[in-house]
Amino acid sequence: RREDVLGANVTIPHKEAVIRLIARVSDEARRIGAVNTITRRGGLLEADNTDGHGFRQALDEASVRPTRVIVLGAGGAARACVVELLRMGAEVLVANRTRDRADRLARSIEIERRRARAIAWPTQRDLDEADAVVNATPLGLHNEDPLRGRVLHGAVIDLVPTAAPTPLVNRAKAIENVAVVDGLSMLLHQAGRSFQLWTGLEPPLAVMRAALPRPA
């Protein structure tokens, strides 16, 4: 709340919990059920979510428009992706290591009378029947591959924003005709939107992109 602070970003694992601590919450953050951006306005704190914006911009940059998507994870980032994918008209399947969290996510989000559906951790058949998979788990931060042993195709979107490509991203890039979107692209665009909320200015995306640890 200090006057020299414009705002802050919130990351895993606090995106869902923090929404209960802030009085002013945007419609988008309430719809998603998670917060990633806090802005100070006149001594008061306002909560918003720019993850969905970052996710959609990253997909658009890569010309990825999936129709049947498996989302891995059930936290704040997964929730933002589910909202945006439903807006795009995609069929969305949510898988989480704890099945009841996937069930709760699927029940809690409705966009234009459409909801996601919870499934067990995806089998090869599940992946074969989808045209995209989104890793919205932390798996990859420490060189894990959430789909180890599975054949990849279509589009692979990994939200883990590591300085080096994750094992999942490296594996997907080695496969012909697989579109790959990694976490730095979404990070860039959600950060740009947060910058705009804090300052009221257009984000210097070219400068921000150049500051990333590798091309995105």
N, C-alpha and C positions, 0 to 999 in steps of 0.2 A: 504493500500500500504506500510505499515511499514515493514522494513526488518525482524522484529521478528515475523511477522504474515505469516503463510503458506497459509491460506485461510479461508473460512467461508462457512457455510451452510445457505441457504435461505429457509424460510418457509412461510406458508400461512399468509397474502394474497399477497405476493410480488413476487411469482415465475414467473408470466407472465410479470409483469411490468419491472423487473430488466433486462430482456433480451435486452431491448432497450438501456441500459446504458453501456454495455460492448462490446468492439470492437471485441474481439476474442471469438467466440461462436462455440462450437463443433457441428458437424453434428447431433449428437443425440439430443442435446438441441434444435437445430433449427427444427428438425423433430417433436419433442414433442411440441415445442412452449412454453417451460418453462425451468427455471433454478433452480436448488437446490444446486449447488456447485460452488463456486468461488475459483480459485487457483491463487496465485501470482507467476508469473514467470518473473524474471529479471526486476521487477518494473512494469510489465504489468499484467493486470487481464484477466484471461481466465474463461469462463463460461461453465459449463457442467451440465448434469442431470444424477443422479445415482438412481432416483426413480424406473425407469423401471427395472434396475438390481436388486434392493432390492425386488421389487414385484415378479419378476420371481423366485428368489432364495427362497423367502418365500413360494411360491406355490410348488416349487420342494421339499422343506423340508417336506411339508405336503402331498406330493403325490397327489396334486390337479391339474388336467388337464381338465378344463371345455371346453365344446363345444358351449354352448349358455349362455351368461353372461349379466346380467344387471349391469351397472356401475352407481351408484348414485353420482351425482356431475359433475361439468364441469370446475373445476379449474386445477391447475398445476398437482396435484397428479392424478386426473382422466385422464388427457391427457396422462400421462406416462403409466398408466394401459391400456388404450385403445390401444396405440401403441404396447405394449407387448402382449396383448391378440390377436390382429390381426396377429402378427407374429406367434403366436401359432396356428393360423388357426381357432380361435373361431369366432362365430357370436356374435357381440357386440351391445347391446342396451344401449343408454345413456339417463338417466333421470335426470332432474334438476328442482329445484323449479321455476327457470325462464326458460321457455321452449326455448326462443331464444338463450340462451347460449348453451344449449344442441345441438340445430340445428347448431350453428356456429362450435362447436367442431366436430360434425359429418362430416361437410363439409370440415373442414380444415386438416384432417388427412387421408392419403391414404397409405396403406402398401400393396405392391404387387397387386395393382389395387382393393383393397378391402377397404371399409369404414364401420364405425359404422353407426347405425341408431338411430335417436332421437325419444324418446317416452315420453308420459306424465308420471307423477309419477306412479310407477308400481302398477297395480291392483293385486289382488290375482291370477287371471288367468295368468298375465304376469310372476309372480314368479313361478307358477306351471309349466309353459312351459320352464323355464330356469333351468340350473343345477348348477348355481352359481350366487351370488350377491356380489358386491363389494361396500362397503360404503366408498366413497372417498370425503365425506362431513365432516365438523367439528361436525356434530351432534353425540353426544356421549361425547364430552368434558365436558359437564355439565349435564350428566346423561340423555340425550335425547335418544330415540330409533327411528331412521328414518323409521323403518318398524313396528311400534307399531300396534298391531291388525292384522298383517299379519302372516300367517303360514309359517314357514321356513323349507326348505329341501335342499338337495344337499350339496353345500358348501357355507359358509358365510365367507367373507373376510372383516374385518373391519380395515381400515387403521389408525384409531384414536389411537395414541400411549400413552395411559394414564397409570398411575402407577397401578390403579385398573382396572379390566376388565370393559368394557362398558356394559350397559344394553343389547345391541344387542349381544355381545359376550356371556354374561352370559346366555341369553335365548337360543342361539344356542347350547351352550355346554350341556344344559339340555335335548336336543332332541336326541334321538337315531339315529345313522346313518347320522348325519350332521357333515361334516368336518368343522373345524373352524381354521381360520388363523387370528391372531390379529395384531394390528399395531406395536407391539414391534418387531416382527419377521422381518417385512419389514424395520423398523428403523435400526435394527442391520446390515442388509446387505447393505442398501444404505450408512450407515455411514462407513462401512468397505471399500466400494469402494471409498468414498470420502477420507478416510485416505490414501488409495493407491495413489490417484491423488496428494495429498498434499506432501507425503513423498517419493513416489517411492518404498515403502516397502509393503510386504504382511501384511494385517491387522491381528492383534491378536484377531481373532474372539472369541476364547474361553474366553479370558480375558474380552472382550467387552460384551459377553453374561452374564458372571458372574456379571458384573456391572449393569445389568438391574434391575429394581425394583421388577421384578418377572420373573419366567421362561417364555421363549418364544421359 
